[in-house]
Amino acid sequence: MTDQFVRGYGAMPEQINIFHDNITDEYAKYLVSSRQEIAQILRALSRQNEMVTAYFKQGNEFFLTSIVAVDSAAGNLIVDCGSEEDANRRALAADKIVFVTNLDRIKIQFSTTAIALMNHQGRPAFRTPLPTSLLKLQRREYYRLVTPMRAPLHCIIPDLGGSRFEAGVADISVGGVGISGLPSGTTLEQGQQLALCRIALPEEGTVVSTLEVRNLHQSTLRSGELVLRSGCHFVGIPAAHQAMIQRYIIRIDRERRAWERGS
């Protein structure tokens, strides 16, 4: 298994602070506390060999893994070791591990206490207690579509530092959008709201909504230019515009699947 940065978890504008112990009321209804149901979900992840990202040290470090076995009788979860020995050693010293993955496009997240090294069927693995609760975010808006390069989307921001600006749309969901290509000198802050932003969706119409900045990331283009990317949340978006986004996501996803099948 090769370690690489897994995109999609951190860019989500609706992202939960995975190392915060208190789940807000907004997400409490997505908590699974039944030991039997938790075991069923974990076994499904194991059967489908889903990639799991294991975060530790307050999310500053991670390794990629997968679920090897679920031992309900002993109350243990067994996962693969990561590919980097140094990362494995640091993970063994951590007092909390947060696991994040997807099952049939539903985000799954849970945490456990310290892991221990063991031998499982002749190969090294990590053992950790089964989680007492599991977050299963099954709202459709949590599926984020990476926009197609062949037909890129653009977000018109009427007032960005006193000027109109057209940003690229990196990904979109019913709950929010990732915009990119912002000038590196742009003054934006978490929680700042950008009014009357417009995104034209081919064959659907134009979405108009206030965007609330949730996170900011700086990156360097091949040309050496520094640009910003921001994860934003739709504020007060009309239901009709949410429906536009959902139809767009379904259509593009269907087209991608057809292309992958060669049909």
N, C-alpha and C positions, 0 to 999 in steps of 0.2 A: 504494500500500500504506500503510495507516494504522498507526502504531506504537501498541501497547497492551500492557498487562501480560498475559503469557500464563500463565494458571493451569495447574497440573498438574505442572510440572516441579519447582518448589521445594518444594511441599507434601508430597512423597513421603517417608514416614519412612525408606524404604530408600535415600534419595538419596545419591549419591556426591559427594564434594567434587570438583567438576569442574575445579578448578585444581590438584589434587594429582596429581603426576606418577606416583606409584606406585599401581598397581591391586592391591588385596588379592586373596588367593587365592580369596575368595568370588566375585569378579567376573572373574577371569582367564580362566575357561572361556568367557566371553561375548565375548572379544576376537577380532576378525576381523583377520588379518594378511595374507591373500592379496590381492595387488594387484588381481587379476581380480575377486574377490568384492566387494572394497570398491567398485570401479568399478560393478559391477552394482547394488549397493545405492544408490549415489548417483544412478545413472541412473533407478532406479525412483522415487526421491524427486523427481527432475526431471519425469518423465512424469506423476506424480500431482500435481505442483505443490504439494507439501506445504510448509506454513509452517515455517520454521526460525528459531530464536532464536539469535543470535550474541552470545555474552558476551565481554566484555573488561574489562581493569582489575580482575582478580581477581573478576569476576562482579558488580562494582558498576555496570557499564553494559552496555547491550545494544541491538541493533537487530533488527528483523524483516526476514527476507530469504527467498529461495527459490533453489534451484539452477537455474542457467541452462544450463550445459553441463559435461560431463566430458571432458577432453582427456587420455586415457591416454597417447597418444604423447608429448605435451609434458610430461606429469606435472602438469597444472594442473586446478584446480577453479574454475569461474566462477560467481559468485553475484550476485544483484541488490544494488544499493546500497540503503541504508535510506532512509526518507522524510525524515529530518531531516538537513540538511546539517551541523549542528554535531556530531551523533553520528557521521556519516561521517568527518569530519575527525579526531575523537578516535580512532576505530577504526583509521584509517590510521597513527596514531602508536603503536598497541599492538604489542607483540612476540609476542603469542599471542592467538588467537581460539578459543573453544570453541563448537562448534555442537551444538545439542540439538533433536531433533525426534522425530516418531513415524511409523512406516511400518506400516500395518495393525495399529495398536495395539501395536507393538513399539517400545520406546524406542531411539532411535539417538543416539549421542553420539560426537563425534570432535573433535580439536583440530588446528590448523595454525599455522604461523608467520605472520609479518606478511603483511597483504594489500596489494595494490597496485591503483591505479585504472587502468582500461583502457577502451577503446571496443570494445563487442561488438555487431556488427550495427547500428551507428549509434546505440547508446545506452550510457550509462555503466554500468560494472559493476565488480566487484572480482575480481581474480585472486589465487589463493593456491595453494600446492603441494597436491597430493593427500595426504591423510593416510596415514601409514604403518601405522596401525592404527585400528580402529573398534570401538566397544563396542555390541553388539547384545543388549539385555536382553529376551530372549524368554520369560521365565518368565511364566505366566499371572497370577501374583499381583501383577505390576507394573501390571496394569490396575486403575486406581482408579475406582470408581463414585461419582459425585456423587449423594448420596442424594436421592430425590424429595421435593419440597416438599409434595405432596399427602398423603404418608404418611411423615412425618419419623421418623428413628430417634433413640433416646436412649441414652446411656451412663450407667449407674448406677455411680458411684465411691463405694464404701463409706467410704473414709477420705481425705478431701481437707482437709488442715489440721485434722484432728480431727472433721470433720463429714461426713455423707453428702451427696452432691451429684449432681444429674442434669444432665449436659451434653448439648448437641446433637451429633449426628454429621453432620459436613459431607461426608465421603467415607469410603469403606471399600474395602479390598482384603483378600486372603488374608494379606498380610504385615503390615497395620497399619490404622490408623484416624485420621482427623482429627477432633478434638473441639473444640467451640466454645462460647462463652457462659460461659467460666470467669470468676469475679469478678476484677477487675483487681488486687485485693490478694492473690490466691492466690500462695503461695510454692511455686514449682515450679522444678526445675533439670534441665538436660539430663542424662540418665542415671538420673534418679529413677524408681523403679518404684511403680506403683499396683496393689495386689493385688485379686484377685477382682472385677474390673470386669465388668459384665453389659450385653449389648446384645441386646435382643429383636428377632429378625428375623421379620416377618410370614410366616406359612405355613411357616416353617422350624424355629424353635426359638430358644432363648436361648444366645448365645455367652458363655462365661465364661473370662476370661483375665487374666493380669497385663499391664498396659500399661507400656512403658518410654518415657519422654519423650525424643523426639529433637530437637524444635525448638519454639520458642514465638514467637508473633506477637501484637502488640497491635493492636486495631482500635477504631474509634469507631462506635457505633450511631447511627441517626438521632436518637435521643433525647439524644445527647451522652454517653451512658454508655460508659466504657472497659471492654472485655472482652478476654479472652485466647483465642487459639486455639492448640492444640497438635497437632503431628504425633506420633503414638505408634506403637510397634512392638509386636506381639503377642509375648509371651514365654511359651514352653512351652504354646502353644495346642494342645489335642487335635486329632488328625486329623479326628475326627467334626465338630468345630466349624469347622474349615477347610472341610470339605465343605459345611456349612450356608451359609457365606459365599459359596462359589463358586456354589452353586445359586441363592442370592438374587441375586447379580450377573447371572447368565445370564438369570434370569426378568425382572428389572427392565429389563435391556438389551433383551430381546426385546419387552417391552411398549412401550418407548420407540420402537423401530424401527417397530412396528405402528402406533403413534399417528402417527408422522411420515409414514407412507405413507397415513394416513387410513383404515386398515382396522380 
